[in-house]
Every structure is written in C-alpha cells, then in structure tokens.
Amino acid sequence: MNGRWTSGRDLDGFRRKDRARRREEGDAVPVSGILGDYLRRSSLGQALLPGSAEFTAAWKEVAGPFAERCEPRKWESGILWVEVRDPGWKFELRWKLPALAEGLRARGIGVREIRIR
C-alpha cells in the first residue's frame, strides 16, 4: 500500500481483486449457470427443453422451412415429438427426420430420435 493513505474504497478494490484470483467456498456464482447446468442434467430440464430459447433457435436453424409448419411439443428420454397438422408437410418431414436429429445433435442438443405426432 506504498505508505500512502488508503481509503475504504481502495481496500474493497484490493479485496475484490484478491477474491477474483481465488474462488472460495460460498462465493457468489451466477444463478443462470447453476440453473442451466441443473436443467440440462435433470428430467425437468429435459421436459422443458422444447420451450427453451436455446432449443428454439437451434430448431429454427436446423428445420428451415419446416420450423413454421412443425411444432416441437414434447421431449421424453431423448425423443422429440413434433406436431404437424398438414398431411403434405407430415409426409415431407418423414424423409427429413434423421437429418434434423443430426443437426440438433451437432448444436449440442442430445436428441436420439424425432417422431411425428
């Protein structure tokens, strides 16, 4: 502290820098990180997956024109259930299911299979 007057603000700054260098038990951790990790591992998180922003963005990117006509409804044990109301689009989608599943897996979403409701 170089022999000069040190204010409380300076001390707080030193403490913050010191704590940032070493993590201690009980330190604050962002809730989004904790919740995100928990939801990715838990069955609750898997059930909520089709509603998550991360999944929605990946689905729109992978599904392309099908994204507007197909709605992901349910996630169960790695199986994504998609609802398609138009029989023509349902027929077209059947041929694209393996490619869609592979595209989602490439984006970090652990889908084993996609099925149509």
C-alpha positions as CSV (number, residue, x, y, z in Angstrom):
1,M,0.0,0.0,0.0
2,N,3.1,2.2,-0.6
3,G,2.9,4.3,2.6
4,R,0.1,6.4,1.3
5,W,-3.4,6.9,2.7
6,T,-5.7,4.0,1.8
7,S,-9.4,4.6,1.7
8,G,-12.1,2.0,2.3
9,R,-12.8,2.0,-1.4
10,D,-9.2,1.1,-2.2
11,L,-9.3,-1.7,0.3
12,D,-12.6,-3.0,-1.2
13,G,-10.9,-2.9,-4.6
14,F,-7.9,-4.9,-3.3
15,R,-10.2,-7.4,-1.7
16,R,-12.2,-7.9,-4.9
17,K,-9.1,-8.4,-7.0
18,D,-7.8,-10.9,-4.4
19,R,-11.1,-12.8,-4.3
20,A,-11.3,-12.9,-8.1
21,R,-8.0,-14.6,-8.2
22,R,-9.0,-17.4,-5.9
23,R,-12.5,-18.8,-5.6
24,E,-13.6,-19.7,-2.1
25,E,-16.5,-21.8,-0.9
26,G,-19.5,-19.7,-0.5
27,D,-18.6,-17.2,-3.2
28,A,-21.4,-15.9,-5.4
29,V,-22.0,-17.8,-8.6
30,P,-24.4,-16.7,-11.3
31,V,-27.8,-18.3,-10.9
32,S,-28.1,-18.7,-14.7
33,G,-25.1,-21.0,-14.7
34,I,-26.3,-23.1,-11.8
35,L,-29.9,-23.4,-13.2
36,G,-28.7,-24.0,-16.7
37,D,-26.5,-26.9,-15.6
38,Y,-29.2,-28.3,-13.4
39,L,-31.8,-28.2,-16.1
40,R,-29.5,-29.8,-18.7
41,R,-29.0,-32.7,-16.4
42,S,-32.4,-33.1,-14.8
43,S,-35.6,-34.7,-16.2
44,L,-37.4,-31.5,-15.5
45,G,-35.0,-29.6,-17.8
46,Q,-35.4,-32.3,-20.5
47,A,-39.2,-31.9,-20.3
48,L,-38.9,-28.1,-20.6
49,L,-36.4,-28.3,-23.5
50,P,-38.8,-27.6,-26.4
51,G,-39.7,-24.3,-24.7
52,S,-36.1,-23.1,-24.1
53,A,-34.7,-20.2,-26.1
54,E,-31.6,-22.3,-27.0
55,F,-33.6,-25.1,-28.4
56,T,-36.0,-22.8,-30.3
57,A,-33.1,-21.1,-32.0
58,A,-31.4,-24.4,-32.9
59,W,-34.8,-25.8,-34.2
60,K,-35.4,-22.8,-36.4
61,E,-31.9,-23.0,-37.8
62,V,-32.0,-26.8,-38.5
63,A,-35.6,-27.2,-39.6
64,G,-35.6,-24.2,-42.0
65,P,-39.0,-24.1,-43.8
66,F,-40.3,-26.9,-41.6
67,A,-39.9,-24.8,-38.5
68,E,-43.0,-22.7,-39.4
69,R,-45.2,-25.7,-40.0
70,C,-44.0,-28.1,-37.4
71,E,-44.1,-27.5,-33.7
72,P,-41.9,-29.4,-31.2
73,R,-44.3,-30.5,-28.4
74,K,-42.7,-33.0,-26.1
75,W,-39.3,-34.2,-25.0
76,E,-39.1,-37.6,-23.4
77,S,-36.0,-39.8,-22.9
78,G,-34.1,-38.2,-25.8
79,I,-37.1,-38.5,-28.2
80,L,-38.5,-35.2,-29.6
81,W,-42.2,-35.3,-30.5
82,V,-43.2,-32.9,-33.3
83,E,-46.7,-32.0,-34.2
84,V,-47.5,-31.4,-37.9
85,R,-51.1,-30.6,-38.8
86,D,-50.8,-30.6,-42.6
87,P,-50.6,-34.1,-44.1
88,G,-48.5,-33.0,-47.0
89,W,-45.8,-31.5,-44.7
90,K,-46.1,-34.5,-42.5
91,F,-45.2,-36.7,-45.5
92,E,-42.3,-34.5,-46.4
93,L,-41.0,-34.3,-42.9
94,R,-40.7,-38.1,-42.6
95,W,-37.8,-38.1,-45.0
96,K,-36.0,-35.3,-43.2
97,L,-36.2,-36.6,-39.6
98,P,-32.7,-38.2,-39.5
99,A,-31.1,-35.0,-40.9
100,L,-33.0,-32.9,-38.4
101,A,-31.9,-35.0,-35.5
102,E,-28.3,-34.9,-36.6
103,G,-28.5,-31.2,-37.0
104,L,-29.8,-30.8,-33.4
105,R,-27.1,-33.1,-32.1
106,A,-24.4,-31.0,-33.9
107,R,-25.7,-28.0,-32.0
108,G,-25.4,-29.7,-28.6
109,I,-29.0,-30.9,-28.1
110,G,-29.0,-34.6,-27.2
111,V,-31.9,-35.8,-29.3
112,R,-31.8,-39.5,-30.1
113,E,-34.8,-39.6,-32.4
114,I,-37.6,-37.3,-33.7
115,R,-41.1,-38.6,-34.0
116,I,-44.2,-37.1,-35.5
117,R,-47.5,-36.8,-33.5
